[in-house]
Amino acid sequence: MTLCKIISILLFSLTIISCSDESKPPSPPKHSDNFDALWQQNINAALAEPLWQYEYAYDASASLMVPMHYAFKHHARFDMDPREKFKELMEKSYLHIDLSSYEGGVTRSQYLYFMSQYLMLAEELDETELEMLDWVTKRVIETWLETPAFHWDKKLNLIGVKGRLEWNLSEPDTDFSFYRAVIDEDWFTLASLNDLAVVYKKNSISLPFDNESVKELSKSVLNRFGSFEGDHRDYAYAGQVEITPHMERAYIKSIGIDSSHMHRLPLWLDSFMRNNEFEVMFFEKIKHGFRRAYEEHVLVYSGEQKFLLLQNNYTTGENGVFRYNYETQGLRRGYEAFELSGTLFIGYYVFMNSSLYEQGMELMKTEYPLSNQALSYYVGPNSTRLRHPLFKWPDYFENGFAEIFTRVVACYNTTVESCDS
């Protein structure tokens, strides 16, 4: 064989090897062993539990929402596809859940929103998930149109969340301003309907509810929503900076919603936005305004000895007492300044795209195990209600769950290389 032929064969071989290498995509970066271990020990362990049971459903649907979104957004970062565990939980949920055992509408509507968010994330639905879609839709429509609607004024006979919202938006005269509040069940049900509409449209299935009224009411409640006269009993001591013997009520007029509940707003806005394709700018402006107000009036960086990420108790910046003498806190107990900060480690704040919050959570990664001072702020007076052991406070902040949540937030909008150390 001549030298020219040998060189030609070698060059041809190198060309094949080079093309083969170029056609094979590089493997995406994976999580660190520490991240994977925390995920396995907490997220996967929780997903194997019967979280649809009433006693567990509230905490599960709150604390697992951000990890579920992370699993769908960044599944390539895992050795084992994390979406499968969420799918298993959701399939078991709609097969075994007994919503008649749920007391009140908040836990029910929040868990159904957890499921509607899963369905929205699942994109192209298989046969099993279509059955789940039908089941979830029927349950949400029951709340929307058929179930008697709670109201503090027992003289009212409102039917369905839709009926309560339409009454509310008619600007009725009421004895107390909080009677006109848009409550959690309203928000969750509206958000679920918006999710479901997106899923139906994506799969070219006729919608079994009036989507135009859903979109109209979604926009209307946001136009009406804002501060209100703080005459609800939860806010009765907001003007007190600490709990003292014989403490008197101290209302604050036009106070913002407490920060422990408003973590949900960014994700609700995303739900509304996806279904209202011609109103994206409207919802984006609200989200931008919320993020700016949250960063300026609520989020607090503290670093006297160790770094702490904290938040004021109210979204208009007040930091007074919340829920004094509330049934699950106990007599002469309530949340003092910064003691609603535990919501930072279960809530939906990552969806407001705040670099200040995400950077704060990045800094919090190195603070585990948490100091007693941190635990006092994050746990507060705690709650007497029954919780699953993995979600029970203060255990949640010491068993690795809060830590993996912190790492998930730190990694949510950036690369593994820059966040997972």
N, C-alpha and C positions, 0 to 999 in steps of 0.2 A: 504494500500500500504506500502510495506516495505521501510525502510530508504534507502536500496541499490537501489531500483527501482527509488525512488525520485531523488537520487543523479545522477543516470544514465540518467534520463530524462533531468535534469538541464544541465548536461554536454553536452548532445546531442543538446539541444537548444542553448547553448553558442557556440558550434561548428558551427551550422547553421548560427547564427548571425555573427560570426567571418568570415566565408567564404563569406557571403553576403557582408560584409564591404570590404573585400579584393578584391572582383570582381568589385566593383564600383570604377571607377577611381576618384581621387580627382579633385575637380573643379580647373581649372587654375586660377591664380591670375588675378584680373581685374584692369583696370585703375582707377586712382583716379577720384573723381567727377570733379576736376578742368580740368584734361585732357579731360574727356568726354565732358564737357561743351565747351571747346575750339574747339574740333573736330566738335561738332554739329554746333556751331556758325560760323565756317569758312569752314571746308572741306565739310560737308554735305550741307551747304548753297550754296557753289560754285557749287557743283555737280548737283544742281537743276536748274542751269542757262543754257542758250543756248551757252555753251562755244565753240561750233564748229563754231560760227560766226567769220568771219575774224578778227574783231577788238579785240576779246577776246582770240583767239586760241593760239597765241604765248605764252602769260603769263600763260594761263591755263595748257598747255602741259608741261611747264617748272616747275611751282610751284607745280603741283599735281602729278608729277612722283614719287617722294620719298614717299608721303603719300599713293599712290596706291600700291607701293611695300610693304609698311608697312601693309596695310590692308590685303593683301594676306598672308604675312608672319606671322602675329600675330592676325588673326581674332578672335582667342579664347579669346583674352584679352578684347573684346568688349561685351557688353550685346546684342547688335543688330549687325548682321553680316555686316561689313562695305563694303564687296565686292559687295553687291547688288546695292548700289548707283553708284559704278563705272560701273557696268554692264548696268544700266539704261542710264547713260550718253553715253556710247559707242553705245548702240543700237539706241538712238536718233541721235547720230552723223552721223552714216552711212546712216540713213534714211533721214536726213534733211540737211546735209552739202552741200554747193554749192562751190566746189573747184574752179570753174571758177571766183568767186568773189575775190579769193586770189591774192594779188599783189606780184609777185616774187615767188621764190621757197622755201625760208627758212621756212616760217610759214607753208606752205603746207606739206613739208617733215617732219617737226618737229611734226606736229599734227598726221600725218600718223604713225610716229614712236611711239607716245603715244598710238595709237590704236594697233600697232603690238606688243607692250610690253604688253598691256592688253591681247591680244589673246595668247601670250606666257605664261602669268601667269594663264590663265583660265584652263590650262591643258586639261582635257577631254571636248571637245566642244559639246554643244547641237546643235539642228537644227538651231536655230536662229543665233548662233555664227558662224556656218559654212557658213551661208549666208554672215555674216559680213566678215569672212575670205576671201571669194571669192571677195567681193567688195573691201576690202583693197588691196588685191593682185593685182587686175586689175589696181587700181590707182597707186600703187607703180611701176608696170611694165611700165605703161605709162611714168612715170618720168625716169625710167631706160633705156628704149629703144626707145621711140617714140617722146617725147617732145623736141623741139629745146632747146639746152642747152645754158644758159647764158655764155658769156665771155666778159671780158673787151676789148679784141681785136675784134673789129667788123668785121674784114676781115675773121675771122674764121666762119665756118658753121658747128658747132658740133651738133650732134643729140643724145639726151639722156645723162644721167649721165655716163653711160658706155662709150659712145663715148668720152666724155670730159676726163674721167679718163685715157682711153687708149691713147689719145693724150698727156695728161700730163705725163704719164709714159714713153712716147717715148723720153723724155728729149729734147723737142724742144727749139730752140733759140727764146728768147722773148725780147721785149724791156725793160721789168721790171721783176724783180724776182717774184713779187707777182702774175704775170700772171700764174705762175706754182703752185699756192697754191691749196691745196685740200680744197674746200670750204664746208660750213655747209651742203648744199643740198647733196653733195657727201657722206659725212659721215652718215647723217641721212638715206639716201636711201639704202646705203650698210648695215647699221645696221638693217633696217626694213626687207630687203631681208633675212638676216641671221636669224632673229626672225621667219619669215614666214616659212623658210625651216625647222626649228625645229618643228613648229606646224604641218606642213604637215607630216613630218616623224613620229611624235608622234601619229598621228591619221591615219597612214598608207594610206595616200592619195598621189597620184602621183604629183610631183612638176611641176607647169606650167612654170618654168623658168630653165635656166641652172645653177644649184647650184655650179657646179665645177668652173665656171668662177667667180661666186660671191665669193667663198672661196679664189680663187687665187688672185683676185683684193683686197680683204680685207687684205690679208697678204702683198701684194705689196705696198699698200699705207702706211702701217705702216713701212715698210722697208725704204720708201722714206721720210716719214714724219719727221719733226724736225724743227730746227731753219732755218730762211731764212734771206736774206738781207732785212732789214726793210724799204723798199721804198714805202710801201702802205701809203695812205694819213692818215689813222687812227693812224699810228705810227710816223707821221712826226715830232712830238714834244716830242717823248719819252725821249730825252736827256735833256729836261727842267724839273726842279723839281717843278716849280709852274708857274701859269699863270701870266704874266706881260704885261703891255702895250708894243706894238711894238715887241712882242716876235717873234724870228726867228726860223725857222725850225731847228731841231737837230735830225737827224736820228742816230740810233744805228745799226751797222752792226751785223748780225747774232743774232738778238733779238728773244726771244721766243714769242709764241702767248700770247695775253692778257688773263689774268686770268678769265675774265667774260665769255669767250667763252669755255675755256678748262675744265670747270667743267663737260662737257658731256663725256669726254674721258673714264673714268672708266666704265660707263654703255655701251658705244659703244663696249669696249673691252669684256665685258661680253656677248654681243650679238654675236660677232665674235667667242668667245670661245665655246659657246654652239653648234654652227653649225660646228665648226672645231675640232672634237673630237680627232684628231690625232696631233693637233698643240697646245694643251692646254699649254704646257710649254712655247712656244713662246709668247703667249699672257700674261701669268702670269708674265714672265720676264719684259715685257713692263709695265704692271700695277705696278709691284714692283718698277721699275725705276721711273715711274711717281709719285708714292706715296713718294718715298724718295726725289725726286727733289722738290715736292710740300711742304713737311714738312721743308726742309732745306732752300729753296729759296723764298717761297711764303707766307706760313702761319706765322702769327705774333700774339704773345700774348702781350697785352698791359694792364698795370694796375697801372697807375699813381694815379688816384682817384677811378675809378670803372673799373672792368675788361672789356676789349673789345677784341673780336676776330676779327682780321683784315687780309687782304692779300695784298701783293704787286701787282702792276698793271700788271706786266708781269711775265710769268712763268720761265724766267731765272733770276728773282730776281730784275730787274729794277723796279723803282717805279715812273717813270716820267709821263708826261701828255699823256693822251689817248683821241683820238677823239676830238681834238680842232677844233672848227668851224663846227662840224658835224651838219647835218640838223636838227636832233631831239634834239640837245643840245642848239643850237642858236649861234649867233654871239659872238665871243670872250669868249666862254664858252667851257669847256671840263672837263675831269676827272683828278683831281690832285692826289697827293699821297694818297694811301689807299682808294680812292673813288670808287673802283670797289668791295669793300668788301660786298656790299649788296647781291652779288651772293652767299655768304655763306648761305643765308637763302632762296634760291630758287633752288640751284643747286644739281647736282648728286654726290657730293663729298663723300657721305656716302658709295658709292659702291667701293671706293678705299680702304676701310677697314683701315682707318688711326685712330689709337687710339688717336693721338694728336688732330685731328679735332673733333672727337666725345667727347673727354674730354673737349675741348674748348666749345663745344655747351652745354655740361652739366653745365659748369660754367656760361654760358650765361643765363640759365634759371632764375637765381635770379636777372637779370639786367632789367627785365621788370617792369614798363614802362621804355623805353630807354631814356637815357639822350640826351640833345641837341647835345652834342659832338658825341655821337654814331650815331644819325640820320644824322649828317653832313657827316660822313664817309659812312654810308650805303646807303643814298639816292644820295649823290653827286649832280651834276648839274641837275639831274632828266631828264625826257624825255617829249617831247611835244606830243608824239603819244597817240592816244586814248586807254584807258584801261578800263576794267570792274572795277566798284567801289571797289570790294573786292581785286583786284590786283593793284590798283592805288597806286603809291608812292607819299608821305610818308605814306598814310593811311595804307598800308600793314604792316608797322612796328608798327602801333599803334592800329589796330583793332583786334589784336589777331592772325592774320594769321602767321606772322613771329614767334610769340611765340609758336604756336602749331607745326610749322615746326621744331623749335629748340628742342622741347620736343620729337618729332618723331625721329630726328637724335640721340638724347641722349639715346633713348630707343631701337634703331634699332637692335643693336648687343649685348644687355644685357637683364637682367630680369626686370620686372616691379618693383619688390621690390627695386632694386638698382638704378633705374633711375626716377621713377615717384613719386616725393615728392613735 
